[in-house]
Amino acid sequence: MTRHHLTSGGAGSWLAAKVDMAKHPTDRHRFMFADTLYEDADCYRFLLEGLAHLLGRKIDVPAAVDFPDYRVSGDFDIATYAGNPEWRAFLANLRAEAASSLPELTWLVEGRDPWEVFRDRKFLGNSRIDPCSKILKREVLDAWREANADASTDVFCIGIGPHESHRYHRLAERMAAAGWRYEAPLIGTWQGELGPFGYLADAGIERPRLYRKGYIHNNCGGFCIKAGHAHYHNRFAVDPERYEYDAMMERKLAEFIGKPVTMLTDRQGDNVKKPLSLDAFGARLRANPQMSFDYEPGASGCGCMVDFANDNEPMEIAA
Ligand code: SF4
């Protein structure tokens, strides 16, 4: 039996793999990572360090400060945007090194980041519809599974914990209908109830820095089209330069598409839902520094890797 652990670089999927490996010590354990090319530098550090620990292997892993900036500096045209070439080259090198030091890891890359997907689709994702994760994660993983896995011998494990078990049940049902077995090793376990951070401390692995900064998940460098006001309020406070970069990208995309598309929406005033740009939200936060939001930092992934709920919705604007 081969057990494939789907990881997005989150702490939950690390603990799920650890629990599952202890439960199935004689099975083959493999790891899959669908890279958006837009993860936090410390997410890549954590992914590699965490897997090396699970496999009982010592490898050289760069610290977050050794990575180049993921952002493109200066003014640029989003029509030809293709990420920061230095960042992309660094990641390509990291993948090549991991292929030799951690051959159990399948590191999949579609080749674009979320902003390129939004531009190419002429559609900025939102809390309900996520072309970024559909194209960069789910379709890439689906294609790999169909080409390489065997339903009679392969099991796929995900890091969903007990508090999100409804998401797992939806997924497992869908995959079972297609003939595949999906499991969530943390559901029904006390390790899942306790969460990953104590286990990481025991293992001597520093939790990813986005958690330390109060982010709720460790995906896409803390940027996310599914995130709400509380998330961006935290980003504005702890990563103001990244917030400004997100706002600039949103602005560039809206100009490129020719519509005032935004990730956030707002009902202030007349209770009618309308777009709220990060520029406008930032101005509101600056004018009201006392604003606060209910927000619980945690160990959850954003879930986009396995959230198929709206995959049949249109994800591009008709020309
Ligand atoms: S974390 Fe958010 S922005 Fe990144 S791929 Fe998932 S849904 Fe898209």
Boltz pocket constraint, residues with backbone or C-beta under 6 A from the ligand:
constraints:
  - pocket:
      binder: B
      contacts: [[A, 36], [A, 114], [A, 125], [A, 130], [A, 132], [A, 133], [A, 136], [A, 219], [A, 220], [A, 223], [A, 224], [A, 225], [A, 226], [A, 302], [A, 304], [A, 305]]
      max_distance: 6.0
